[in-house]
């Protein structure tokens, strides 16, 4: 969150370069700490999100969602209904605030192959 917009955009340009090298018939799979809170509101991009995100969207969400839409990816962690404790991937130093910022992205056509992303 504290990185400049230039650093964030450079990261996504590099990621896009990797995604562009994946053959059309290949399986695109990205697992990373994107530091993006996607949340549970699907109205912005229903084709790439499930119903089971956590929390509210953050500033970094737009870059991640744009990346998923332009590469026909889905966000795996939002597809499955888990207890919130199984969704958290970051806890603040105070031990109270928890967020889902690590994400598993996979090609939309392989979405049905996902059975668990905990």
C-alpha positions as CSV (number, residue, x, y, z in Angstrom):
1,X,0.0,0.0,0.0
2,X,2.9,2.4,0.7
3,X,4.6,1.8,-2.7
4,X,4.3,4.5,-5.3
5,X,1.9,4.1,-8.2
6,X,4.9,3.8,-10.5
7,X,6.3,0.8,-8.6
8,X,2.8,-0.9,-8.6
9,X,2.3,-0.3,-12.3
10,X,5.8,-1.7,-13.1
11,X,4.9,-4.8,-11.1
12,X,1.7,-5.3,-13.2
13,X,3.5,-4.6,-16.5
14,X,6.0,-7.3,-15.6
15,X,3.2,-9.7,-14.6
16,X,1.4,-8.9,-17.8
17,X,4.6,-9.8,-19.7
18,X,4.7,-13.2,-18.0
19,X,1.0,-13.7,-18.7
20,X,1.4,-12.8,-22.4
21,X,4.0,-15.6,-22.8
22,X,1.6,-18.3,-21.6
23,X,0.3,-20.3,-24.6
24,X,-3.4,-19.9,-25.3
25,X,-4.0,-23.6,-24.4
26,X,-1.9,-23.4,-21.3
27,X,-3.0,-22.9,-17.7
28,X,-2.3,-19.5,-16.3
29,X,-1.9,-19.7,-12.5
30,X,-0.6,-16.8,-10.3
31,X,-0.2,-17.0,-6.6
32,X,1.1,-14.0,-4.8
33,X,0.7,-11.4,-2.1
34,X,-0.9,-8.8,-4.3
35,X,-1.7,-6.7,-1.2
36,X,-5.1,-6.1,-2.7
37,X,-8.3,-6.5,-0.8
38,X,-10.9,-7.6,-3.3
39,X,-13.8,-7.9,-0.9
40,X,-17.1,-9.6,-1.5
41,X,-18.9,-7.2,-3.7
42,X,-19.2,-8.8,-7.2
43,X,-21.0,-5.9,-8.9
44,X,-17.7,-4.5,-10.3
45,X,-16.5,-7.6,-12.0
46,X,-18.7,-10.7,-11.6
47,X,-16.9,-12.7,-14.2
48,X,-13.6,-12.8,-12.2
49,X,-14.9,-12.9,-8.7
50,X,-16.7,-15.4,-6.5
51,X,-19.2,-14.6,-3.8
52,X,-17.0,-15.3,-0.8
53,X,-14.4,-12.6,-0.5
54,X,-13.5,-10.9,2.7
55,X,-13.8,-7.2,3.7
56,X,-13.9,-4.1,1.6
57,X,-12.0,-3.3,-1.5
58,X,-8.6,-1.4,-1.2
59,X,-6.7,0.9,-3.4
60,X,-4.7,-1.9,-4.9
61,X,-7.8,-3.9,-6.0
62,X,-8.2,-2.0,-9.2
63,X,-4.8,-3.1,-10.6
64,X,-5.4,-6.7,-9.7
65,X,-9.0,-6.8,-11.1
66,X,-7.9,-5.1,-14.3
67,X,-5.2,-7.8,-14.6
68,X,-7.7,-10.6,-14.1
69,X,-10.2,-9.2,-16.6
70,X,-7.6,-8.6,-19.3
71,X,-6.2,-12.1,-18.9
72,X,-9.5,-14.0,-18.4
73,X,-8.6,-15.1,-14.9
74,X,-10.7,-15.8,-11.8
75,X,-9.7,-15.1,-8.2
76,X,-9.8,-18.5,-6.6
77,X,-10.0,-17.5,-2.9
78,X,-13.4,-15.8,-3.5
79,X,-15.0,-18.9,-5.0
80,X,-15.3,-21.0,-1.9
81,X,-17.3,-20.5,1.2
82,X,-14.8,-20.8,4.2
83,X,-14.9,-19.5,7.7
84,X,-13.2,-16.0,7.8
85,X,-10.4,-17.5,9.8
86,X,-9.5,-19.6,6.8
87,X,-9.4,-16.6,4.5
88,X,-7.1,-14.3,6.3
89,X,-3.6,-14.0,4.9
90,X,-2.5,-11.0,6.9
91,X,-2.9,-9.9,10.5
92,X,-2.0,-6.4,11.7
93,X,0.6,-6.0,14.5
94,X,-2.3,-5.2,16.9
95,X,-3.7,-8.6,16.2
96,X,-7.2,-7.2,15.5
97,X,-7.3,-6.2,11.9
98,X,-7.2,-9.1,9.4
99,X,-7.3,-9.1,5.7
100,X,-7.3,-11.4,2.6
101,X,-4.4,-10.0,0.5
102,X,-2.8,-13.1,-0.9
103,X,-4.6,-14.4,-4.0
104,X,-4.7,-17.4,-6.3
105,X,-5.5,-16.5,-9.9
106,X,-6.3,-19.2,-12.5
107,X,-7.5,-19.2,-16.1
108,X,-11.2,-18.9,-16.3
109,X,-11.5,-22.0,-18.4
110,X,-9.8,-24.0,-15.6
111,X,-12.0,-22.6,-12.8
112,X,-13.9,-25.9,-12.5
113,X,-10.7,-27.7,-11.7
114,X,-10.3,-25.7,-8.4
115,X,-11.5,-27.7,-5.5
116,X,-9.8,-25.8,-2.6
117,X,-7.5,-22.9,-2.3
118,X,-7.1,-22.6,1.5
